[in-house]
Amino acid sequence: MNYIDKTPKGLVTSKNVVKLYDIVQPRKSFWKDKLAIITDVKNDMIYCRIIENGMDMIYRIKDIAFVNHNNKTAAKSYFELCEKMKAAFIAKYSDIDYIKENFDTDPMIVNDITARTICQAADIYISSNPDRYSALAVNWLAKNKELISAIIRLGDRDIVEKLHDSEIRDCGLTNYIRLCNYLYGKS
């Protein structure tokens, strides 16, 4: 299977053959133009690890651009870098101070690490199924992002309750109180 290049005349098949450990750049998604390393190739699906944070992604061959061929030895250093970056990513989104300061400005704040941090610390039940916990926690965080943002931004429970009554009902009063207690530093 060969890479697909974009030209002014459209997509054309490249002379570069897709190989394990190649360095590529996604053409789509949030990670557009970031470097990634190929970890597996199945049919027309390319399994990559984003070097910036160690996140595994799946792309179609037309959605990535070739950057460089690698061998297994060179790839090892990229994988080590991925692990370091992944640890930094987890540490960053597990830090409640970072979450509070950057909740409205960080485009990556809605992720499973942030969701797990908030839910576990505020004692909010998501699921007993470990295989589905991350996805359900991210959905919960995305659904309640506006309410959590208001709690952090406004800093006053009475104002939040007046302005965001419907979001509080959707979240649940018990969960809302737990969120307030956790985000305002009360246990």
N, C-alpha and C positions, 0 to 999 in steps of 0.2 A: 504494500500500500504506500502511495506517495502522498506528500503534502500537497495542499492546494494553495496556490498563490493568487492574490488579488491583483489584477491589472486594470488599467483604464478600460479595457475591453471586456472585463468580467473575470470570472474565476477560471484558472487554468491549472492543469496538473503540473506539479513541480518535478524536477529531476531528483530531488532529495527524497530518499526512502525513509519512512517512519521507522525509528529504531528505539528500543528500550534505552532509557537513560538520556535521551535527547533533551536539550533545553528548548523550550517553546514559550510562546506568549499567547494567552487566550485573546481572542478577538472580541469576545462578548463577555457579559456578566460584570459583576463588581470588580473582578480581578483583571479586567481588560488591561493589556499592556504590562502586566506584572510577569516576572519570570516564573516558570514552573518546570519541573522535571518529570518526564514520563516514567511511570511506575509499572504500567501494563498496557497492552494493546489487545482488544477483543473486538472482532468484526470491524465496524467503523467507529468504535468508541475508544477514546484515548483517556486512560486513567493517569491523572497528573497530581503532583503535590506542589502547591504554591510555596515557593521558597520563602516568601516574606513572613508566613505564619505557620507553615507545616500543614495546612488544611488540604485534605484530599478532595479533588474535584473530578468530574467526568465530562468530557467534551466530545463532540463529533469532530471528525477530521477537518471539516470545513471551518470549524470555529477556533482553530489554533494556527499560529504561524511559526514556522521553523526558525530557530535562532542558531543552534549549534549542535553538532554531534558530540557525544560523550562516550567514554568507555567506562567500564565498571569501577575502575580505580578512581577516576575523576568524579564519578557519581557519588562515591562514598563520602567525599568531602561536602558535596551538596546536601546529602541526606543528614550529615552531622549538623550542618548549618540550619537545615529545616527543623531539627529537633531543638536546637537552641532558640530559634525564633518561635517555635510552638510553645516552649516553656515560658518565654517572655510574654507571649500573647495570653496564655492562661493566667499568669501572674497579674498582668494588667487588668484583665476583665474579672478577676476575683477580688480586686481591691475596692472596697465600698467607697473609699474616699475618691478614687478615680471615677467610679460609677456616678457618684453624686455630682462631681464637678463637670463631667463631660456627657451627661445623659442626653442633653438636647443637641450637642454638637458633634458627637462621634457617630459617623454613619454605620459603624460596625457594632454599636452597643447592643443591638438585638441579636444576641447569639446564645448558644446553649450554656456557655460559661457564665455570662451575666445572669441569665435566667436561673440557673442552678444556684448561684451565689445568693441572689435575692430570695428565692423560694425557700432554700434551706435555712438561711439566717432568720427569715421572718416566720418560719414554721408554717409555710403554706403547702398544703398537700396537692401534688400534681398527679402522681400515678405510682402504683406499686410495681409496675412492669418496667424493669431496667432497660429493656430494648426500646421502649417507646418514650421513656422519660424525657430525653433531650428534645425530641420533636414537640412533645406536648408542652414542655416548659417554654420553648421558643414561641410557640403559638400563644401561650398564656401571656408572655411578656409583650409580644406584639399587640395583642388585644388590649392590654392594660398600660401601654406605653404612655398614653396621654395622661392618665390618672397618676401614674408614678411620677411623671414629669411635673405635674401640678403639685404633688406632695413635696417634691424636692425644691421646686422653684418658689412656691408661696410660703412654705415653712409655717403655716398656720392652719391647723385642722378645721377650724370653724369656717374659714374662707373657702378651703377646698370643698367642704361639705355643701356650701351654698352654690358654688360654681359648677360642681361636677357630680350632682346628685345621681344622674342616670348611670354614669360610669361606676359609681360606688355600688349601686344596685347590681350592675352586671358583674362586678368583681366579687361582691359578697361583703356584707358588713364586717364579718369576722376577719376576713382577709384584709380588708381595708384598714381595720384597727391594727392588725399585725404589721402591715406595711408602714403605717404611720409610726408605730412604736419603734420599728427597726430603723427606719430612715431618719427619725428624729432623735435616735440614740437612747430610747427608753426601753428597758427590758421588762 
